[in-house]
Amino acid sequence: MKDLTRQYLSDADRDRIAAAVKAAEKKTSGEIVPMVVTASYHYPMADIVGGTALALPAALVLTPLTGGTFWMGNWNLWVFLGLFVLLFMAGHAIVRRSPVLKRFFISDREINEEVEEAAITSFFRNGLYRTRDETGILIFISLFEHRVWVLADRGIDSRVAPDQWDAIVAMIVDGMREKQAAQAICKAVEHVGDLLAEHFPIRPDDQDELSNFIVES
């Protein structure tokens, strides 16, 4: 799957997001980590289903052009199978390389499950559970799926209701759809900073414990 992070975020955009995190963390002891990934999973079954969906009707149409319909004789059956295999390989490659087409063959349920799993894995892999006051928060942005998942450590979860993150999610998703991902992420980070400042104001001995921005292609 192609690297979508370069399509959505330039180097200047990445610097803007990191700067937005630094500014937000000057108001709170919370640790905000936006993370952008190309995709949460590679969805191999979508390539197979998509390749089949493209190849089967094409093989049915092309087989008669070789001398008859495929069910009228063994020779034509093998022609059909040969055409299907060749067309499947081509269709498989097309679906694998086309994010828009590939999403058509993936259910919303599978996407939600894979993004949630990837977000949880990233939360622990990047040490967001290790902050001093348990105030790490991950804003996980998966570009292929157009999904955003917010995960907060126990210190934040005890003070901030989960539904308060809905506005953050909607803000970033809308920004991705409008090709304004960097601006939307910066606004979301600012909003998170204001929300955390109410419950976790900056402390005199506060330290920056986590990365300010993570990008994985």
C-alpha positions as CSV (number, residue, x, y, z in Angstrom):
1,M,0.0,0.0,0.0
2,K,1.3,3.4,-0.9
3,D,2.6,5.9,1.7
4,L,-0.4,8.1,2.2
5,T,1.4,10.2,4.9
6,R,3.2,12.1,2.2
7,Q,0.0,12.9,0.4
8,Y,-1.6,14.2,3.5
9,L,1.3,15.8,5.4
10,S,4.3,17.8,4.0
11,D,7.4,18.3,6.1
12,A,6.1,21.8,7.0
13,D,2.8,20.3,8.1
14,R,4.6,17.9,10.4
15,D,6.6,20.7,11.9
16,R,3.3,22.6,12.5
17,I,1.7,19.7,14.3
18,A,4.8,19.2,16.5
19,A,4.7,22.9,17.4
20,A,1.0,22.7,18.2
21,V,1.7,19.9,20.6
22,K,4.4,21.9,22.4
23,A,2.1,24.8,22.7
24,A,-0.7,22.7,24.0
25,E,1.5,21.0,26.6
26,K,2.6,24.4,28.0
27,K,-0.9,24.6,29.5
28,T,-1.2,21.1,30.9
29,S,0.8,18.3,32.5
30,G,-0.9,15.9,30.1
31,E,1.2,14.3,27.4
32,I,-0.4,14.6,23.9
33,V,0.8,12.3,21.1
34,P,-0.7,12.6,17.7
35,M,0.2,9.6,15.6
36,V,-0.4,9.3,11.9
37,V,-0.1,6.0,10.1
38,T,-0.7,5.0,6.4
39,A,-3.0,2.1,7.4
40,S,-3.8,0.0,10.5
41,Y,-3.8,-3.2,8.5
42,H,-3.0,-4.4,5.0
43,Y,-6.4,-6.3,4.5
44,P,-5.2,-9.2,2.3
45,M,-8.7,-10.6,1.9
46,A,-9.9,-7.4,0.3
47,D,-7.3,-7.9,-2.4
48,I,-8.5,-11.4,-3.0
49,V,-12.2,-10.5,-3.0
50,G,-11.6,-7.5,-5.2
51,G,-9.5,-9.4,-7.7
52,T,-12.2,-12.0,-8.0
53,A,-14.9,-9.4,-8.4
54,L,-13.0,-7.8,-11.3
55,A,-11.8,-11.0,-12.9
56,L,-14.9,-13.2,-12.9
57,P,-17.3,-11.0,-15.1
58,A,-14.4,-10.1,-17.4
59,A,-13.5,-13.8,-17.9
60,L,-17.2,-14.7,-18.6
61,V,-17.4,-12.0,-21.2
62,L,-14.1,-12.8,-22.9
63,T,-14.4,-16.6,-23.0
64,P,-17.0,-16.7,-25.8
65,L,-14.7,-14.6,-27.9
66,T,-12.2,-17.5,-28.0
67,G,-14.6,-19.9,-29.6
68,G,-17.6,-20.7,-27.4
69,T,-19.0,-20.5,-23.9
70,F,-17.0,-22.2,-21.2
71,W,-19.7,-24.8,-20.2
72,M,-19.9,-26.3,-23.7
73,G,-16.7,-28.3,-23.6
74,N,-13.5,-29.0,-21.7
75,W,-11.4,-26.9,-24.0
76,N,-13.5,-23.8,-23.3
77,L,-13.5,-24.5,-19.6
78,W,-9.7,-24.4,-19.6
79,V,-9.8,-21.2,-21.6
80,F,-12.1,-19.7,-19.0
81,L,-9.9,-20.8,-16.1
82,G,-6.8,-19.5,-17.9
83,L,-8.4,-16.1,-18.5
84,F,-9.7,-15.9,-15.0
85,V,-6.3,-16.6,-13.5
86,L,-4.6,-13.9,-15.6
87,L,-7.4,-11.4,-15.0
88,F,-7.4,-12.2,-11.2
89,M,-3.7,-11.5,-11.0
90,A,-4.2,-8.2,-12.7
91,G,-7.3,-7.3,-10.6
92,H,-5.5,-8.3,-7.4
93,A,-2.6,-5.9,-8.2
94,I,-5.0,-3.1,-9.1
95,V,-7.0,-3.4,-5.9
96,R,-3.9,-3.7,-3.8
97,R,-2.5,-0.5,-5.2
98,S,-5.7,1.5,-5.2
99,P,-6.8,2.6,-1.7
100,V,-10.2,3.9,-2.9
101,L,-11.0,0.7,-4.7
102,K,-9.7,-1.5,-1.9
103,R,-11.9,0.2,0.8
104,F,-14.9,-0.8,-1.3
105,F,-14.2,-4.5,-0.4
106,I,-13.7,-4.0,3.3
107,S,-16.6,-3.8,5.8
108,D,-16.9,-0.9,8.3
109,R,-16.9,-3.5,11.1
110,E,-13.5,-4.9,10.0
111,I,-12.1,-1.4,9.6
112,N,-13.2,-0.3,13.1
113,E,-11.8,-3.5,14.7
114,E,-8.4,-3.2,13.0
115,V,-8.0,0.5,13.7
116,E,-9.0,0.0,17.4
117,E,-6.5,-2.9,17.7
118,A,-3.7,-0.8,16.0
119,A,-4.4,2.1,18.3
120,I,-4.2,0.1,21.4
121,T,-1.0,-1.6,20.2
122,S,0.6,1.7,19.4
123,F,-0.5,3.2,22.8
124,F,1.5,0.5,24.7
125,R,4.4,0.2,22.1
126,N,5.1,3.9,22.4
127,G,5.0,4.0,26.2
128,L,2.0,6.2,26.7
129,Y,1.1,4.3,29.8
130,R,4.4,5.1,31.5
131,T,4.0,8.8,32.2
132,R,4.5,10.0,35.8
133,D,0.8,11.0,36.4
134,E,-0.7,8.5,34.0
135,T,-1.8,11.4,31.7
136,G,-0.7,10.2,28.3
137,I,-3.2,10.6,25.4
138,L,-2.9,9.1,22.0
139,I,-4.6,10.7,19.0
140,F,-4.3,7.8,16.5
141,I,-5.0,8.8,12.9
142,S,-5.2,6.0,10.3
143,L,-5.3,7.6,6.8
144,F,-6.3,4.6,4.6
145,E,-9.4,3.9,6.7
146,H,-10.2,7.6,7.4
147,R,-10.5,6.7,11.1
148,V,-9.4,8.5,14.3
149,W,-9.1,6.7,17.7
150,V,-8.4,8.6,20.9
151,L,-6.9,6.6,23.8
152,A,-6.2,8.1,27.2
153,D,-4.3,6.7,30.2
154,R,-6.0,6.0,33.5
155,G,-5.3,9.4,35.0
156,I,-7.2,11.1,32.2
157,D,-10.0,8.5,31.9
158,S,-10.9,9.1,35.6
159,R,-11.6,12.8,34.9
160,V,-12.7,13.1,31.3
161,A,-15.7,11.3,29.9
162,P,-15.1,9.2,26.7
163,D,-17.8,11.1,24.8
164,Q,-15.8,14.3,25.1
165,W,-13.4,12.9,22.6
166,D,-16.1,12.7,19.9
167,A,-15.5,16.3,18.9
168,I,-11.8,15.6,18.5
169,V,-12.5,12.6,16.3
170,A,-15.0,14.5,14.1
171,M,-12.7,17.5,13.7
172,I,-9.9,15.4,12.3
173,V,-12.0,13.2,10.1
174,D,-13.7,16.2,8.5
175,G,-10.2,17.7,8.0
176,M,-9.0,14.6,6.2
177,R,-12.1,14.6,3.9
178,E,-11.5,18.2,3.0
179,K,-7.7,17.6,2.4
180,Q,-6.9,19.9,5.4
181,A,-5.5,17.2,7.7
182,A,-2.6,19.2,9.2
183,Q,-4.9,22.1,10.1
184,A,-7.5,19.8,11.6
185,I,-4.9,18.0,13.7
186,C,-3.5,21.2,15.0
187,K,-6.9,22.4,16.0
188,A,-7.7,19.1,17.6
189,V,-4.4,19.2,19.6
190,E,-5.3,22.7,20.8
191,H,-8.7,21.6,21.8
192,V,-7.3,18.6,23.7
193,G,-4.8,20.9,25.5
194,D,-7.6,23.2,26.6
195,L,-9.6,20.2,27.9
196,L,-6.7,18.7,29.8
197,A,-5.7,22.1,31.3
198,E,-9.0,22.1,33.2
199,H,-8.2,18.9,35.0
200,F,-4.4,18.7,34.7
201,P,-2.8,22.2,34.8
202,I,0.8,22.6,34.1
203,R,3.1,21.8,37.1
204,P,6.3,23.7,38.0
205,D,8.4,20.5,37.5
206,D,6.6,19.3,34.4
207,Q,8.8,17.5,31.8
208,D,8.1,16.5,28.3
209,E,8.0,12.7,28.6
210,L,6.8,11.5,25.2
211,S,7.3,12.2,21.5
212,N,5.3,15.2,20.3
213,F,4.4,13.6,17.0
214,I,4.8,10.2,15.4
215,V,4.4,9.3,11.7
216,E,4.6,5.7,10.4
217,S,4.3,5.2,6.6
